[in-house]
């Protein structure tokens, strides 16, 4: 039972790692967020 859970967990982690953005590619989420800063000087 423990072996099966470990195998499934390993497969899930490998799938997450393969589907994430690579170092040479730009992730669409990065750099496209509109960040608004509010400058309040009291």
C-alpha atoms as a printed R data frame, in Angstrom:
   type eleno elety resid chain resno      x      y       z
1  ATOM     1    CA   UNK     A     1  0.000  0.000   0.000
2  ATOM     2    CA   UNK     A     2  2.775  2.417   0.915
3  ATOM     3    CA   UNK     A     3  4.635  1.519  -2.272
4  ATOM     4    CA   UNK     A     4  1.580  2.326  -4.392
5  ATOM     5    CA   UNK     A     5  1.123  5.703  -2.730
6  ATOM     6    CA   UNK     A     6  4.797  6.543  -3.242
7  ATOM     7    CA   UNK     A     7  4.636  5.574  -6.916
8  ATOM     8    CA   UNK     A     8  1.509  7.674  -7.486
9  ATOM     9    CA   UNK     A     9  3.082 10.620  -5.638
10 ATOM    10    CA   UNK     A    10  6.245 10.327  -7.724
11 ATOM    11    CA   UNK     A    11  4.242 10.273 -10.963
12 ATOM    12    CA   UNK     A    12  2.266 13.351  -9.890
13 ATOM    13    CA   UNK     A    13  5.431 15.244  -8.959
14 ATOM    14    CA   UNK     A    14  7.093 14.347 -12.254
15 ATOM    15    CA   UNK     A    15  3.993 15.475 -14.168
16 ATOM    16    CA   UNK     A    16  3.973 18.799 -12.309
17 ATOM    17    CA   UNK     A    17  7.663 19.273 -13.019
18 ATOM    18    CA   UNK     A    18  7.267 18.555 -16.717
19 ATOM    19    CA   UNK     A    19  4.232 20.804 -17.125
20 ATOM    20    CA   UNK     A    20  5.777 23.800 -15.384
21 ATOM    21    CA   UNK     A    21  7.604 26.488 -17.347
22 ATOM    22    CA   UNK     A    22 11.097 25.671 -18.446
23 ATOM    23    CA   UNK     A    23 14.043 27.936 -17.740
24 ATOM    24    CA   UNK     A    24 14.404 28.919 -21.389
25 ATOM    25    CA   UNK     A    25 10.703 29.718 -21.876
26 ATOM    26    CA   UNK     A    26  8.824 32.706 -20.516
27 ATOM    27    CA   UNK     A    27  5.858 31.876 -18.371
28 ATOM    28    CA   UNK     A    28  2.749 33.718 -19.522
29 ATOM    29    CA   UNK     A    29  1.879 34.648 -15.939
30 ATOM    30    CA   UNK     A    30  5.144 36.413 -15.235
31 ATOM    31    CA   UNK     A    31  5.590 39.988 -16.370
32 ATOM    32    CA   UNK     A    32  1.984 40.434 -17.455
33 ATOM    33    CA   UNK     A    33  0.461 41.227 -14.083
34 ATOM    34    CA   UNK     A    34 -0.548 44.835 -13.615
35 ATOM    35    CA   UNK     A    35  1.006 45.834 -10.327
36 ATOM    36    CA   UNK     A    36 -0.293 49.079  -8.945
37 ATOM    37    CA   UNK     A    37  1.598 50.723  -6.143
38 ATOM    38    CA   UNK     A    38  0.073 53.409  -4.003
39 ATOM    39    CA   UNK     A    39  2.470 56.045  -2.773
40 ATOM    40    CA   UNK     A    40  1.125 57.589   0.393
41 ATOM    41    CA   UNK     A    41  3.505 59.841   2.223
42 ATOM    42    CA   UNK     A    42  2.209 60.989   5.577
